[in-house]
């Protein structure tokens, strides 16, 4: 049993798609697979991917890290999901003088834009300074964003606080913590990672309800302050509990391997990611406002948004678990197609509280499949040794859809006076995303292609 690797962690390397010692990385077309995880390390290739470690405890303190990661996700992604409640409140009350509906929509989008934009920087920080220091910086940024937002008087104040600063904090929390849990597990990686991912959905459920109640009872400003204090105290405790089994390495460099974009299969995966995110954040931010438009109370509308997140908390671990046996491309493609059909068939006709609740839980089970499948898909297409590079490109590629998805939905709604345009747009983007995976599945039936030869 050797010591843990001394090179720093990559944010996407130790996810449940790394299998046993003889896990296949890649295969050249019309050839048998020839390289394993251990081969990648021994070949001397630059890689931020860590092979399955024989000394990983496969549990033990790892369960503490898994639960702590789930709580961190609940208090970062969960807060972000709760912006649906804030958005509905802003749109209904016109909170900031001169603020337009599109401007309010851009506040939530800015947080996502910032998070995905800084993903390479967060990776480098984690590599060089460690998980704990990077996450503490995220705690400070997220707390400051919420406290400062409580003093906002104009819409541009929200752009800087609830938008950019919050996104910075969320990125510095989510990206490092994604590397920790899989370090502790081998055969139980899927379960442990599923637990940590489910925290985002549970946090969205809880804080959609909590934020609505706080705004109603103590006002918008104090709601921000209470959330800020919660973020600081809870995330600080969790960061202290999380242990990184790898040591920081200030000498290792992480480069952006643009040559990966020459991969036909990877480009199809980028298309899948782009269109999925274009529809996904419309769901996250629009359901609460849609509920109020069909006559629901603010509490009922918040519950609808929360139930969507509950569906994700259940669906993400299940999707990750079954993708190992059914096939990652198969599961991602099927669930994405179902998400589109549900939007076109059910959301379009959801004029009652009961039907909208059914749509929220059913859609939640499949709509967020990208978070459970994207890293395994990148590994399957590019090989484990290029996952960190591939994932950085994936995050950068979804900046545009995450920025403009909700503004597009509101623009369509404002132009027609109805939500039908946004509903159709959401459904068709999911179906378009599934088409990219269908093409990918068809092409790979002929045999996977090696992309180790790609150079600029």
WOJO-V730298 format. One record per run of one state. SS is the DSSP state (hx for helix, st for strand, lp for the rest). FROM is the first residue (numbers start at 1). LEN is the number of residues. If there is no record, write none. Layout:
SS;FROM;LEN
SS;FROM;LEN
This chain:
lp;1;23
st;24;1
lp;25;11
st;36;1
hx;37;6
lp;43;19
hx;62;13
lp;75;2
hx;77;5
lp;82;1
hx;83;11
lp;94;7
hx;101;17
lp;118;1
hx;119;11
lp;130;1
hx;131;19
lp;150;5
hx;155;23
lp;178;3
hx;181;4
lp;185;4
hx;189;30
lp;219;1
hx;220;22
lp;242;16
hx;258;5
lp;263;1
hx;264;30
lp;294;4
hx;298;29
lp;327;1
hx;328;18
lp;346;1
hx;347;3
lp;350;3
hx;353;15
lp;368;1
hx;369;14
lp;383;1
hx;384;14
lp;398;1
hx;399;18
lp;417;3
hx;420;25
lp;445;12
